[in-house]
Amino acid sequence: MGTYFVILTCRDSENIIEEAVNSLKRQTQKPEYIIIINDGSKDKTAEILEKLQRDFDRLYVITNPDLGYDVTRIVSNWNKAIKLTDELKLVKTDYHMIATDDTIYEDEYCEKIIKMLDVNSKIAIASGDYGDYKNIAPHGAGRFVRTSFFDIHHQFYPEKLGYESLVLFTAVLHGYTYKIFNNIKFKHVRQLGKDHHFYEFGASMRTLGYHPLFVIGRFFLYFLYGKPLGRKGAIFMFYSYLTFSPKESGYYSLYDKEIRKFISDIQCRRIKKIFRMTGYKKTFSHNNDGNKFGSI
């Protein structure tokens, strides 16, 4: 069976970090090692991690100074963990797993995911699901990424807003696919979106070049069902999409024109398919004067 290591970020996590790490240690398919990035915790997180290291010699900790909470550091912390595997010459694994300080996994979570990945080499990224809402794309937490794909097409995560989705689209661009297994479960201890109110969800749609009609459709879907973001989260997402102003460079800048066009084209084809399935083209292909609208 394929092997994996875990990247886990935390900050001021004294109440939950031990449970999160123990959830990974209990896995029936155990990680080769776990790398935790302690991002400037001011509570007892560091002491708890030291204790956990004494009981698990394959637990590595990177400690950052306290620079205040900053969501933009998450992806750079992931890259620090990846660089550490080279610096310490740690064993190369078939996959890496992204975890968080507030995610708890069923004991067979990793074994189930890896079995699915092992039998289908075209799946580049996969995760399980949480809650009773069936999502359609892998989550950040609980996500497994295939090393053979990642090393060739990324090596490191892009340190730019929308990095999780960008990796999914890169997989599709290069002939891979991604998968979420809704029957393989984990849970969040903290409420999703508590810290950022889904601002980044909407803003990343701009950096990635999402088709406007796709964004509108997603907003109405989330608002109508109240899941997975909740209605308030859907409003935050849509508002940030409309008001976001990209920077010239850095974390809040746009991705390359080519990948943005690729993403928009994929979504445009999906929109056209939905319209064909619902009879939109037949019903709305003419206006009241009999003149044809342009194709969507």
Summary of the structure (lengths in Angstrom):
residues: 296
radius of gyration: 20.6
end to end distance: 46.2
largest distance: 77.8
contacts: 894
relative contact order: 0.11
helix: 43%
strand: 19%
